[in-house]
């Protein structure tokens, strides 16, 4: 009986979350999060069902619900079971990539929910994301962004995936024509390098202490070659800055002979 009441209350809050008054929206969102912290499974399922049922819900309302779900997941991650996590992962992935256009607020809210879930359910998140990160196909901007942020949020969970991800990503760099895509790839390469370096610096805590730098060196060097020799010449200052930042991380993973050769050239 209590669960029915909580579910109904959750739906009522979700319904009311898109109020014209910003302060009212914030209060409702906070109430939803507090209820979710006490009853995470019921409230997250209510959010999942609401978004699934209301396919034409306005974007701002969707964002509020996704942000609330992210906050609940962050606070209650250890209470969630795998079946529920997989349902939310599938929902967030669909919300993130439904539009081929980049719609930052909506897609970032969905991406952030995936990253929050990836802090514990990394295999489940990666199983979903890698379906949308296929060889020879330029991925959605936010698929790359999510991979980048996951590598920072869950270093030990993500590094084992990075050899395969880098191998798939390398040919994609030549397919990226828009500066926005070049930028997100560049930021991802910087984050991947940073997470690998953190993993290698803490092998005593790592799940696989046999991981070595040279497992990533050839792919990192090939990516560096494109960034340094092609993208660094771009006229867009923000992209050049991103390239410099990424290279600053990548050089630590490159073979010394190739780095010296590159500097001489």
N, C-alpha and C positions, 0 to 999 in steps of 0.2 A: 504493500500500500504506500509506504514512504517513497519507494523508488518511482512510483507513478506520479506522486506529487512533485518530486524533484525534477523529473523529466518534463512535466507540464510547466513548472516554474522556469526551467531552462529555456524552453521554447518561447515562453512569454517574454523573457528578457531578450532573447535573440530577435524576436519580432520587433521589440521596441528599441533595439540598438541603433536604428537609423532614424533618430529624432532630428528635427530641424535645428534644435538648440545644441550647440557643441558641448556645453557644460553638462547637459542631460545625457548626451551620448557617452561622455566620459564616466559619469556616475553609473550608468547602466553597464558599461564595459567592466568597470571595477567590481560591480556586484556579481557579474557573470564569472569573473576570474576568482573571486572569493568563494563563490558556490562551487566552482570547478576544483578549487584546491581541497575542498572537503569531500567532494563526490566526483572525482575526475572522470571515471568511466562513464557515468551517466551524462555528464555535461558535454564531454567530448563526443559521445555518440549522438547527442542531440544536435551538436554543431555539424557533425558529418551528415546526418540525415537531412538537416535543413538545407545545407548547400547542395546536396545531391537532388533534393526534391524541387528546389527553386532555381532552376537553370538560368532563368532570365532576371534574377535578382540584380539590382543595380550594383555597380562596381564598388562604390563606397561602403555599402552594406556588407558585401563579401569581405572587403578588407578588414572591417571591424571584427567580423566573426573569426577570420583567420588569425588576426592579431591576438584576440582573446584566447583562441585555442593554443597558440604558441606560448603565451604566458602560462597557461595551465600545464602544458607539457613540461616547460622548464621547471616548474615548481613540484611536479609530481611524477617525473620521469621514471623513478624507481617503482612506482605503483602500477604502471601500465603493463598489460600483458601483450604478447606478440600479436595475437589476432587483431586486437584493437589498433595497435601500432601500424600494422600492415594496411588496414582500412584507411587510416588517416594519411599514410604515406601515398597511397594510390590517389586519394582525393587531392592532396596538396600538389602532387605531380601533374594531375590533370588541370587543376586551377592555374598552375604556373605556365603551362604550355598550350592552353586552349587557343589563345590568340598568337598567331605567328608574329604579329607586331610586338614591339617592346612597350609594355604598359607598366612602368616602373613600380608604382605603389602596390598594385594588385599582385603582380608577379613576385615582387620582393617579399610581400607578406606570405605568399605560399612557399617561396624559397626558404625564408626564415623558419617556417614551421618544419620543413624537411630537415634543415640543419639542426634544429632543436631535437628532433627525433633521432637524428644520426649520432647524437652524443651517446646513445645507448644501443640503438638498433641500426648500426652502421651497415651490416650485411643486407638487411631488408631495404634500406634506403638505396644502397648501391645497386641492388638487383633491379630496382625500379628505374633509377636514373640512367644506368648503362644501356637500357633499352632505347633511350633517346640520345645516346652518344655512340653512334655506329660509324664504322670506318667508311670513308668516302662521302659522308653526308654532313654538311655544315650544321652543327647543332643549334638549338635555340640559345640565345644570349644567356638566359637565366639558368640553363642547364650547366653551362660553363661556370657561371657565377656561383652556383650552388656547390659544384665540385671544389671550387677555390675556397669557399667559406668552410666547407666540411673539413678540408685539409688543415685548417687552423683550429677548428672547434674540437676535432677528435684526431689528433696526430697519430696515436698508436693504432687507431682503427683504419685510417685512410692510407698510410704509407704503403702497406702491403698491396694496395690497388694501383699505386702510382706508376709502376713499371708498365703495366698494360695501358693505363690512361695516357701516359706520355707517348707510347708507341702509336696509339690511335690518334692522338692530337697532332702529332708532327705533320702528317700530310694535310691536315685541316688548315694549317697556318697559310699555306699557299692558296687556299680557297677563300680566305677572308679578304674581302675587298673594302668593306666599310670600316672606317676608323673605330666605330663602336665595337665591332667584333675583334679587331686587332687589339684594342685596349683591354677587353675582357680576357682574351687569351694571354696577354702580357701579364696582367695582374694575377691570373691563375698560375702561370709559370713561376712568378715570384713567390706566391704562397706555397706552391708545391715544394719549391726548393727550400724555403724556410722551414716547412714541416719536416722534410727529410733531414735537414741539418739538426733540428731539435731531436728527432728520433735517434739519430746517430750519436748525439751527445749524451743520450740517456739510455744506452743499450741495456744497462742493468735493470731498468724498469720495463723494457720493451717486451712484448709477447714473443717476438722472434729476434733473439740477439745475434743471429747469424747474418742479418742484413748488412750489406757493405755498400760503400759509396759508389764503387764501380758498377753496381747493378743499374745505376741511373745515368752514369756519365755520358755514354754515347748519345742517348736521346736528348739529354740536357744540352750537350755540345751542338747537336744538329739544330735544336731550337734557338740556341744562342746565336748561331751563324746567321739565321734569318733575322732575328731581332737586331743584331749589331750591324749587319751589312745592308739590310733593306729597310726595316721599320724605323731605325734611328734616323734615317734621312727624311722621314715624313715632315711635312710642313706644320702639322698640328702640334703645338707645344705640349698639350696635356698628354698626348700619346708618347712623345719623346721622353717626357718625364717618367711615365710609367715604364717605358723600356729601360731607362737608366736604373730605376729602382729594382726592376726584375733582374737585370744583369748583375747588380750588386749582390744578389742572393745566389744566382746561378753559377757565378765564377768559382764559388767554393766547392762545387760538385764536379767541376770539369777536370780532365786530366791535365797535369801541369805542362806537358809537352805541347798539347794542342792550344792551351791558353797562351803560352809563350809565342807559339807560331802565329796565333791570331793577333797578338799585340805587335809583332814585328811587321805584319802585313798592314 
